[in-house]
Structure formats: C-alpha cells, structure tokens
Amino acid sequence: MRIREFDILKGFAIFVVVFVHATFFSFGRYPVVSRNLLMIFTTFLAPAIAIFFFISGFLGYRSYMKRKSFHTFEVSKFKIILPPYLVWSTIYLVLQAMFGEIVGYTYHFGLINVLEKYLLGEAFLPFYYIVLLMLFYILTPLFSNLDIKTLKTLLSILFVIGFFFMGLYFVPQYFGKMYVSSLMTYRNPFAWIFFYVWGMYMAKVGNISWRERPSWWVIVGFFVTYSLSALEMITVPKLIKDWESYLILGPGVYVFYFFAIKMFLWVSYTMSESMKIFSKILSALGKDSFGIYLSHGVILYGILVVALLFDKNFLNENYLSLNSLAGLIGITLCYGFSEILQKLPKPLSGALI
C-alpha cells in the first residue's frame, strides 16, 4: 500500500533542496539583514535530508521484509540507485573539468582524486546522501532482524551519537576552532543513521501515528527547537564559505529534525485529505524526487550560465530575488526533465533516473 503523505513530503523536501541551493548561491554577498532573514526562513526548511532518510528507512524495511532475502533486496536496491549515481557523477565531473573555471571552480584530474569522488559522493556535494543511502541499504537486513526492544534501544544510542557528531562540527566554531570539516560531517553515517533506523522502527511496529493530531509536547518541541536552531544558525561564527552546512549540521537543528518530521508528516497527511490540488503538485515532485535530485545541479548551473550571458558581473553581485526565482524555475525544469527521462527506452532511462 502506497503511503500518499510520503510522496507529498518528498515533494516538499526536494523542492526545498533545489530552492535552498539556488538561494544560497553567493550568500556571502547578501546584506546582513537579508542573510539573517534567509537563515531564519530556511532553518524551517532544513529537515529535508532527514526526511528523505526517514522515508527511505520506512520503505527499506518494508521492501526487505517483503523479500526476506539479503541478496534479492540488495540487488533490487542497487540496481535502481547505482547506475544513475555513476552516470550522473560522471556527468558532473566532466562538466566541472570543462566549465568549472567559469563559476570559480577549478578541477584537476587524477586517478585517486576521481576514485574518491565516486566513492564518497564528491562529484556533486549533495550526492553524499546517495552514498550514505547505499550504505544504509547494506545494513538494512541486519537492523530488520533485530527485535523491537533491541531496535528501540539502538535508536536512543544512535540519536545520542548523531547529536555528538553534529556538535563536534558545530560547537567548536563558537570558539574560533574547527576540529571536523563540514564535508566529513555530511558524509559521516553516524550523523544521519538515526533517521533511517527510526523510519525502519516505525515500519516494524506499524506506527503511522502521524496521521493523528500531534500531541502538545510535539508541537511545543517543534517551535522551541526551531527557534533554537534559527538562533544557532545566526549566532555561530561563519569560519567557512560553505553556508549551507551551518543550516543542516548543527546539534540544535538535529533535535529539530525529530520534531519536524512528526509535524511535517501530519501536515502532509492533512493536505492529502483536504488540499487536493496542492498535494497533487507535491506528490508529482515526490514521485520524481530521485531524478530531480540527480539533475538539479546541472539545471541550476545551466540557469546560471544563461544569467551570465545577460550580465557578466552576475557572479560578483547579490540578487536574492533573482536567486529565488532561479530556484522556482529550476524545480520546474528539473521536474520536466525528469519526466522526459522516464519516457526514454527502459535501459537508457534506468541508467539516468
């Protein structure tokens, strides 16, 4: 049985991914007031990646229990995710080598360097999610065979570990130090695995309680942790130019993810019951979310190239309104592109999406 609120929530999450990547371009050149307002707003949208891991864990558990075979499960998952990952990683590497200097990025080929980019998802920064997802798929049979009590205990441990690693990246920066880079934290499985295993746990116990109105403690927790996350985002000294890492890798926002997933699932379910047109749009994006995720970098950089044709100084200016517009155009183009790819002959479409 398809859980329709998952499609809606994935649609919301992939919209956020594309929109944030567009609006955070040249973020450092925005006026201070614009930066703070954008940080407060986008903190509300930060749970996108945690949402993807939660839903993947829920559906991953169901998929494994349906097959009850390690080999069958792994082959089915990797057959879907690995070919497009390799193809699109190659596309991004080639584009970086050919046009990287235009947008201020210089890429040097080298065997070890290229292998690292494939293995660690470095061909395109957001691909860390795909690499971690493949790792979590490998672990899915192990977690699936744990009893409910053990899995619940493991969840508590994984939450504490995730909180620790988020804090290890974020907190030292208040003191002008950085012990762990954002790139390492993005790709640290312990920073994200709680959300995947939490999704598995909810599927194992058959818990879809998000369809009921959230309890008062969830609502209070949501707004309190959101406020703390926004404050965290604004107040931490920015030691690096990877602005998006401050948005999604803090210990405060990590706790916010927990409450946000519960709230956003309830909102998505409510939308599926009452807001048919809007939920239909988000569902369409959600069903194409993997294809959009793979291609959105190419689409956004394509929009950037077009902008440079009209204004050669675009890279040196700050246009929050134009960047926001690029995000909206980008998600539309990504969806259309994904739909086109799905209509290609099966072997070709399967390698691209």
C-alpha positions in Angstrom: 0.0 0.0 0.0 1.4 3.4 -1.0 1.6 6.0 1.7 0.5 9.1 -0.1 1.8 11.5 2.5 5.3 10.2 1.8 5.0 11.4 -1.8 3.8 14.8 -0.6 6.6 15.1 1.9 9.2 14.0 -0.5 7.9 16.6 -2.9 8.2 19.3 -0.3 11.8 18.1 0.6 13.0 18.0 -3.0 11.6 21.5 -3.6 13.5 22.7 -0.5 16.7 21.1 -1.7 16.6 22.9 -5.1 15.3 26.2 -3.7 17.9 26.4 -1.0 20.8 25.5 -3.4 19.6 28.3 -5.6 19.1 31.0 -2.9 22.3 30.2 -1.1 24.4 30.9 -4.2 26.5 34.0 -3.5 25.0 34.0 0.0 28.1 35.7 1.5 27.5 38.8 -0.6 23.9 39.4 0.7 23.4 42.3 3.1 23.5 41.2 6.7 19.7 41.7 7.2 18.9 39.6 4.1 21.3 36.9 5.3 19.7 36.7 8.8 16.1 36.7 7.4 17.0 34.0 4.9 18.7 31.9 7.6 15.7 32.1 9.8 13.4 31.1 7.0 15.5 28.3 5.6 16.0 26.8 9.1 12.3 25.9 8.9 13.1 24.0 5.7 16.3 22.3 6.9 14.8 18.9 7.7 14.6 17.9 4.0 17.5 15.4 4.1 16.5 13.9 7.4 13.0 13.4 5.9 14.5 11.5 2.9 16.4 9.2 5.3 13.3 8.6 7.4 11.1 7.7 4.5 13.9 5.6 2.9 14.2 3.6 6.2 10.5 3.1 6.4 10.2 1.8 2.9 13.5 0.0 3.0 12.3 -2.1 5.9 9.1 -2.9 4.1 11.0 -3.8 1.0 13.3 -6.2 2.8 10.6 -7.9 4.7 8.7 -8.5 1.5 11.7 -10.3 0.0 13.3 -11.8 3.2 16.5 -12.3 1.2 19.7 -10.2 1.7 20.8 -10.9 -1.9 17.5 -10.1 -3.5 17.0 -6.9 -1.5 20.4 -5.6 -2.2 20.4 -6.3 -5.9 16.9 -4.7 -6.2 18.0 -1.5 -4.5 21.5 -1.2 -6.0 20.1 -1.9 -9.5 17.9 1.2 -9.1 20.3 3.6 -7.4 23.8 2.7 -8.5 23.7 3.1 -12.4 22.2 6.6 -12.2 24.6 7.6 -9.5 27.6 6.5 -11.6 26.3 8.1 -14.8 25.4 11.5 -13.1 28.6 11.5 -11.1 30.5 11.2 -14.4 28.4 14.0 -16.0 29.2 16.3 -13.1 32.9 15.5 -13.2 33.1 16.2 -16.9 31.2 19.4 -16.6 33.4 20.6 -13.8 36.5 19.8 -15.9 35.1 21.7 -18.9 33.4 24.7 -17.3 34.4 24.8 -13.7 36.6 27.9 -14.1 33.6 29.9 -15.4 31.9 29.7 -12.0 35.1 29.9 -10.0 35.8 26.1 -9.5 39.0 24.5 -10.8 39.1 20.8 -11.1 42.3 18.7 -11.6 42.0 15.1 -12.8 43.9 12.4 -11.0 43.1 8.7 -10.6 43.0 8.7 -6.8 41.1 12.0 -6.8 38.5 10.7 -9.3 38.0 7.4 -7.4 37.4 9.4 -4.1 34.8 11.5 -5.8 32.9 8.3 -6.9 33.3 6.5 -3.6 32.5 9.5 -1.3 29.9 11.2 -3.5 32.1 14.2 -4.1 31.4 14.6 -7.8 28.4 16.8 -6.7 28.2 17.7 -3.0 24.6 16.6 -2.4 25.4 13.1 -3.6 26.7 12.3 -0.1 23.0 11.4 0.5 23.1 8.7 -2.2 26.4 7.2 -0.9 25.0 7.0 2.7 21.7 5.6 1.4 23.6 2.7 -0.3 25.5 2.0 3.0 22.2 2.0 4.9 20.7 -0.4 2.4 23.5 -2.8 3.1 22.8 -2.5 6.9 19.0 -2.8 6.4 18.8 -6.6 6.7 20.8 -6.5 10.0 18.6 -3.9 11.6 15.4 -5.5 10.2 16.2 -8.8 12.0 16.6 -7.1 15.4 13.6 -7.5 17.8 11.6 -4.4 18.6 13.0 -3.8 22.1 16.6 -4.0 20.8 15.9 -1.7 17.9 14.3 0.8 20.2 17.3 0.8 22.5 19.6 1.2 19.4 17.6 4.2 18.3 18.4 6.0 21.6 22.1 5.2 21.2 22.1 6.4 17.6 20.4 9.6 18.4 23.0 10.5 21.1 25.8 9.6 18.6 24.3 11.7 15.9 23.9 14.7 18.3 27.5 14.3 19.3 28.9 14.3 15.8 26.8 17.3 14.8 28.0 19.1 17.8 31.6 18.1 17.1 31.4 20.0 13.9 29.4 23.0 15.0 30.1 23.9 18.6 33.9 24.5 18.4 33.3 27.2 15.8 31.9 29.4 18.6 35.4 29.4 19.9 37.0 30.0 16.6 38.1 26.4 16.0 37.1 23.6 13.6 38.0 20.0 14.5 35.9 18.3 11.9 35.1 19.7 8.4 31.6 20.1 7.0 32.5 17.6 4.2 33.3 14.9 6.8 30.2 15.6 8.8 28.0 15.5 5.7 29.4 12.0 4.9 29.5 10.7 8.4 26.9 7.9 8.5 26.6 8.3 12.3 25.3 11.8 11.8 22.3 10.6 9.8 21.7 6.9 10.5 19.3 7.6 13.4 16.7 8.9 11.0 16.9 5.9 8.7 16.7 3.4 11.5 13.8 5.5 13.1 11.9 5.0 9.8 12.6 1.3 9.9 11.4 1.1 13.5 8.1 2.9 12.7 7.6 0.4 9.9 8.4 -2.6 12.0 5.9 -1.6 14.7 3.3 -0.5 12.2 3.2 3.0 13.6 1.6 5.7 11.5 0.6 7.8 14.4 1.5 11.0 12.5 -2.0 10.8 10.9 -3.4 11.9 14.3 -3.1 15.4 15.6 0.3 15.9 17.2 0.4 15.9 21.0 1.1 19.2 22.8 4.7 18.2 23.6 5.5 17.6 19.9 4.0 21.0 19.0 5.9 22.8 21.7 9.1 20.8 20.9 8.8 21.8 17.3 8.6 25.5 17.9 11.2 25.6 20.7 13.7 23.6 18.7 13.0 25.6 15.6 13.7 28.8 17.5 16.9 27.4 19.0 18.0 26.2 15.6 17.4 29.6 14.0 19.4 31.3 16.8 22.1 28.7 16.4 22.3 29.4 12.7 22.5 33.2 13.1 24.9 33.4 16.1 27.6 30.9 15.1 30.8 32.5 13.6 31.0 31.5 9.9 34.5 30.1 9.6 34.0 28.7 6.1 32.1 29.7 3.0 30.0 26.5 2.9 27.0 28.4 4.2 24.5 25.5 3.8 26.5 23.4 6.3 25.5 25.8 9.1 21.9 25.3 8.1 21.7 21.5 8.4 24.7 20.3 10.5 24.1 21.9 13.9 23.2 20.0 17.1 20.2 22.2 17.7 18.8 21.6 14.2 19.5 17.9 14.7 17.0 17.8 17.5 14.6 20.0 15.5 14.6 17.3 12.8 13.0 14.8 15.2 10.0 17.1 15.9 9.8 18.5 12.3 9.5 15.0 10.8 6.5 14.3 13.0 4.9 17.6 12.3 5.5 17.6 8.5 4.2 14.1 8.2 0.9 15.2 9.9 0.7 18.3 7.7 1.3 16.2 4.6 -1.4 13.7 5.6 -3.8 16.5 6.3 -3.0 18.1 2.9 -3.7 14.8 1.2 -7.2 14.8 2.7 -8.1 18.4 2.2 -5.8 20.3 -0.3 -6.1 18.1 -3.3 -4.5 20.4 -5.9 -1.5 21.4 -3.9 -0.9 17.9 -2.6 -1.1 16.6 -6.2 1.6 19.0 -7.2 3.9 18.0 -4.3 3.1 14.3 -4.9 4.2 14.7 -8.6 7.5 16.2 -7.4 7.8 13.5 -4.7 7.5 10.6 -7.2 10.2 12.2 -9.4 12.4 13.3 -6.4 15.3 11.0 -7.2 15.5 12.2 -10.8 15.2 15.8 -9.6 17.9 15.2 -7.0 20.3 13.8 -9.6 19.9 16.5 -12.2 19.2 19.7 -10.2 22.8 20.7 -10.1 23.1 20.7 -13.9 19.8 22.6 -14.3 20.8 25.3 -11.7 24.2 25.8 -13.3 22.6 26.0 -16.7 20.4 28.8 -15.4 23.5 30.4 -14.0 25.2 30.3 -17.4 22.2 31.9 -19.0 22.3 34.6 -16.4 25.9 35.2 -17.1 25.1 35.7 -20.8 22.9 38.7 -19.9 25.1 40.0 -17.0 28.8 39.1 -16.9 29.0 40.6 -13.4 26.3 38.3 -12.0 28.9 36.3 -10.0 30.0 39.4 -8.2 26.5 40.7 -7.4 23.9 39.6 -4.8 20.4 39.0 -6.2 18.3 37.3 -3.6 15.1 37.8 -5.6 16.7 36.5 -8.8 18.2 33.5 -7.0 14.8 32.7 -5.5 13.3 33.0 -9.0 16.0 30.7 -10.3 15.1 28.2 -7.6 11.4 28.2 -8.7 12.4 27.9 -12.4 14.9 25.2 -11.5 12.4 22.9 -9.8 10.0 23.3 -12.7 12.7 22.5 -15.3 14.0 19.6 -13.1 10.6 18.0 -12.9 10.0 18.4 -16.7 13.5 16.9 -17.4 12.8 14.0 -15.1 9.5 13.3 -16.8 11.3 13.3 -20.2 13.9 10.9 -19.0 11.3 8.5 -17.8 9.8 8.3 -21.2 13.1 7.1 -22.8 13.6 3.4 -23.6 14.0 1.4 -20.4 17.7 0.6 -20.5 18.6 4.3 -21.0 16.0 5.7 -18.6 17.1 3.2 -16.0 20.7 4.4 -16.3 19.7 8.0 -15.8 17.0 8.0 -13.2 
